[in-house]
Amino acid sequence: MTAIPFTRKMSPDEAAAEAQDWQDPLPLTPHEVGDPYPRDALPGPIKAVVQEVQGFIQAPTALVAASVLSALSAAAQGLANVERDKGLVGPCSLYFLSIAESGERKSAIDTTVLAGIRAYEAEEEENAKGLRKIHAAKFRSWEAQVDGVVASIRADAKIGKPVGELESRLTELELNKPQPVIVPRALWDDTTTEALIAGMASNWPSAAIISAEAGVVFGGHSMKKDNLTGGLATLNKLWSGEPIRADRKTEGASVILNSGRLTLGLAVQESVVRQFFEGSKGIARGSGFAARFLIGWPSSTQGTRFYKSMGTTVATHRFTERLKALIGQTDLLVDGCDLKTISLSPAGKAAWVDFHDRIERELLPDHEFADNKDSASKAAENVARLACLFHLFEHGPSGQISADHVEAAAALVTWHLFEARRFLGEIAQPADQIAAERLDAWLLQQQGPVSATEIMHKGPADTRKRAALDKALQELVACHRVRVSKVGKSSIVSVNPALRQGGQHGAS
């Protein structure tokens, strides 16, 4: 292993003087800059909402748009399936993943755009209060009848008396057990996949997790090492609309979720996503899980969000009221009816095929998505899903999807596809490179020079062993980002002053 290029041993005063002479720092890696979010591709009423919400919350446009479209998916996913061609019918639900640091105001966006859905849930909960009381009375009566029949069976069995009629009566009672009142629950907080499936199977089969925490995917019991494969498989099946068996341990029985629909609208910090993908050992991508997401990695607006009074909210109010009306029709799913199927119009079909084939050509070696085949393989289906949601927002579950809606969806999905390539490509860097970047970021947070010993005690986890620290420091020294000096017996790491001054050459 190549040794760290130390300067000569020097006194503290000499080390300070030496720090005045630095070369310009180089970037650790050439980061690709993302394109601006294609807001103008959104249909008029939805574009107006994004503009309005972004105007007063001042979060990144892509983050606002992802929340708005997640809310639309949550409200409309239970109304219809989308037909891309004969035999190609599936859900219109979407999975969004926004890479955003803490403080980007994702929660404030969600509170705003989900107001209509939450109002629907609150009204349904209020309406169910009387029904729950009726159910409780019926259930107590039913329990008393069951207890009576069981007691009679025991008594007759003891004396050898036939119990056939009593068994028939018990069977009849079981078949007529009062069923719980179903109260729509569309929005779930972070939960386990097991609890989510059980709740969807026994109560309301259309669910959405729209959150800045993202624990259902990137943390918690479901995604621990021993549960990861099963957890990802469950979320993959929900995206595809496949039947799922839910085991209910308390009752020792299983139920089948036949028509489950799930929306994910998640925002999570870059470091958390990196750790998740590293910990999955390739499963997250190899299983096709990452490919199902529309990924965005927008630049932060923090530091530019100067105070503004809230302006008009007309578009937002209309949007949330429309979502409230759409989700109110989801009872078709609960009743066990087949969902309606929305197909592409002839012009819409032609636009969709054109997009499909353009993306397919880019999978060839040395083409745009040759190294991002997993995400690209789902792009055409995501276009159909998003176009269907646009149609449902404007027309409800009838008619055919227009070419305009397909082209709008294609522009947006294309942007997400490039974002996925950009982000997934960067998190696939070698572990040594990632360790160097983490150490670089940590050192920039310190007030001054630090010792190697301090780094191994307090620094990033992947540089707390000497060999790993030496490799990371070699990279940083080679890029003129730090110097390592011997002061006595200690190795002292100093950061290039240009980086602390925000020098343009120091961006990584």
Sequence and secondary structure as in RCSB ss.txt:
>XXXX:A:sequence
MTAIPFTRKMSPDEAAAEAQDWQDPLPLTPHEVGDPYPRDALPGPIKAVVQEVQGFIQAPTALVAASVLSALSAA
AQGLANVERDKGLVGPCSLYFLSIAESGERKSAIDTTVLAGIRAYEAEEEENAKGLRKIHAAKFRSWEAQVDGVV
ASIRADAKIGKPVGELESRLTELELNKPQPVIVPRALWDDTTTEALIAGMASNWPSAAIISAEAGVVFGGHSMKK
DNLTGGLATLNKLWSGEPIRADRKTEGASVILNSGRLTLGLAVQESVVRQFFEGSKGIARGSGFAARFLIGWPSS
TQGTRFYKSMGTTVATHRFTERLKALIGQTDLLVDGCDLKTISLSPAGKAAWVDFHDRIERELLPDHEFADNKDS
ASKAAENVARLACLFHLFEHGPSGQISADHVEAAAALVTWHLFEARRFLGEIAQPADQIAAERLDAWLLQQQGPV
SATEIMHKGPADTRKRAALDKALQELVACHRVRVSKVGKSSIVSVNPALRQGGQHGAS
>XXXX:A:secstr
           HHHHHHHTT       SS         GGGS HHHHHHHHHHHHHH   HHHHHHHHHHHHHHH
HTTTEEEEEETTEEE    EEEEE  TTS HHHHHHHHTHHHHHHHHHHHHHHHHHHHHHHHHHHHHHHHHHHHH
HHHHHHHHTT   HHHHHHHHHHHHT          B  S  HHHHHHHHHHT SEEEEEESS HHHHSSGGGST
TTHHHHHHHHHHHHHT  EEEEETTTTEEEEESS EEEEEEEE HHHHHHHHHHTTTHHHHTTTGGGEEEE    
 TT          HHHHHHHHHHHHHHTTTHHHHTT   EEEEB HHHHHHHHHHHHHHHHTTSTTSTTTT HHH
HHHHHHHHHHHHHHHHHHHH S S B HHHHHHHHHHHHHHHHHHHHHHHHHTS HHHHHHHHHHHHHHHSSS E
EHHHHHHHS GGG SHHHHHHHHHHHHHTTSEEEEEETTEEEEEE HHHHTT GGG  
